[in-house]
Amino acid sequence: MIKYKNHLGTIGISTGYLRQLISKTAESCFGVAGLNAYGAKQGVYVMLKKENTTQGVIIRQDGDELVVDLHITVTYGVNVGAIVDSIIHKVNFVLTEQAGVQVKSVNVYVDEMTN
């Protein structure tokens, strides 16, 4: 649960909801082939072949702001810099507008390329 304070009081938002929102947003960007599992917990889900639609999304809270890490696979032949910039802006916009959460940073790690 991510908690932050505003003029209305303390608000809590489920990390599962935020991960799913970020995952859907990143996957909808042009040139993104998919998200990659990262870390021990997500690696175990992949090994056990359980459905994990939010793999590759790590959320940390820094005060009232979020730090988001994304691990992605991109399509070969596209401009990686443009894809990363697009993801950063789109995720930041969606979190701010739809979830009402302030974002400190969005870090995008390109783990692999695919045809």
VENFEN-V41620 format. One record per backbone hydrogen bond with DSSP energy under -0.5 kcal/mol. CO is the residue of the C=O (numbers start at 0). NH is the residue of the N-H. E is the energy in kcal/mol with one decimal. If there is no record, write none. Layout:
CO&NH&E, CO&NH&E
This chain:
0&2&-0.5, 1&12&-2.8, 3&10&-3.0, 5&8&-1.1, 8&5&-2.3, 10&3&-2.1, 12&1&-3.0, 13&17&-1.9, 14&18&-2.8, 15&19&-2.2, 16&20&-2.5, 17&21&-2.6, 18&22&-2.7, 19&23&-2.4, 20&24&-1.9, 21&25&-2.7, 22&26&-2.4, 23&27&-1.2, 25&28&-1.3, 28&31&-1.5, 30&32&-0.7, 30&74&-2.5, 33&72&-2.7, 37&41&-0.5, 38&42&-1.9, 39&43&-2.2, 40&44&-1.6, 41&45&-1.9, 42&46&-2.3, 43&47&-2.3, 44&49&-2.3, 45&48&-1.1, 51&54&-1.1, 53&56&-1.4, 55&57&-0.6, 55&70&-1.9, 57&68&-2.8, 59&66&-3.0, 61&64&-1.6, 63&101&-0.6, 64&61&-3.3, 65&103&-2.8, 65&104&-1.3, 66&59&-2.6, 67&106&-3.5, 68&57&-2.7, 69&71&-0.6, 69&108&-3.4, 70&35&-2.8, 71&110&-2.4, 71&111&-1.0, 72&32&-2.6, 72&33&-1.4, 73&113&-2.2, 74&77&-1.2, 77&79&-0.8, 78&82&-2.0, 79&83&-2.6, 80&84&-2.3, 81&85&-2.3, 82&86&-2.6, 83&87&-2.6, 84&88&-2.4, 85&89&-2.6, 86&90&-2.9, 87&91&-2.1, 88&92&-2.4, 89&93&-2.7, 90&94&-2.5, 91&95&-2.0, 92&96&-3.1, 93&97&-2.5, 93&98&-1.0, 94&98&-0.5, 94&99&-0.6, 94&100&-2.2, 101&65&-1.9, 101&103&-0.5, 104&67&-2.5, 105&107&-0.5, 106&69&-2.9, 106&108&-0.5, 107&109&-0.5, 108&71&-2.6, 108&110&-0.9, 111&73&-2.2, 113&75&-3.4
